[in-house]
Amino acid sequence: MLDIPERPFAAYIFDCDGTLVDSMPLHYIAWTESLRRHAAPFEFTEATFYQYAGVREQDVVRIMNAEHGCDIDPDSVAEVKSEIFRERIPEIQAIGPVADYARALALAGKPISVASGSEEPTVRACLAATGLLPLFDIIITPANVARGKPAPDMFLLAAQRMGVRPEDCLVFEDGQSGLDAAKAAGMQSVFVKSRKA
């Protein structure tokens, strides 16, 4: 069940992975395979993966490099990871309660948007595979802003494009970085529990 605040909101912002679509297990598989191919000298655990949910992939690699004293190419890891993930997108399912809520909002004519830490082609492919893409005219990704989550930039841009004040938006998120970004943007949020594999 979603714990929706009772006050009215002017617009709604949804994270994609782990929130609208059940893609996190596949993202983890793609991560571990890409890091294996890049001979990463560290174990990328599931706990670490979920800890950085919503953070731009290249930034996660930079953090891991700093922690483990290595120098793996962030762009190459992200590129290979995206290729592995894209091959498996047809397997992805929508997360029922969140997808149903988004459909109901769209049907009611409420402004809705997506703000995701993944690259736009991947987000669009996931939404298309689950039939949700037609709901969202506005899709914000790290390419659109100076700073990704946990900075508030993506959520603030989404609010601006929907033509509403940040404080009148409700955010749906499954990752701590996204919840922190919503708070930094002055927005209330709904935590979507991870559906771990």
KAFENSUL-V563026 format. One line per field, one symbol per residue. phi: phi as a letter, one per 20 degrees, with the letter a starting at -180 (. if undefined). A space follows every 50 residues. Layout:
BEGIN
phi: ???
END
This chain:
BEGIN
phi: .eeegfffcebccdfefndecedfgfffgfgffffffelfeceeffffgf fdgneggfffffffgffdmcbfffffffffgffffgfdggffdfegffff fffffffemffcbdccfefggffffffffdmegffdedcdcgfecfcege fegffffgfffemcfgfeddddbddfffffffffemdfcdedffdff
END
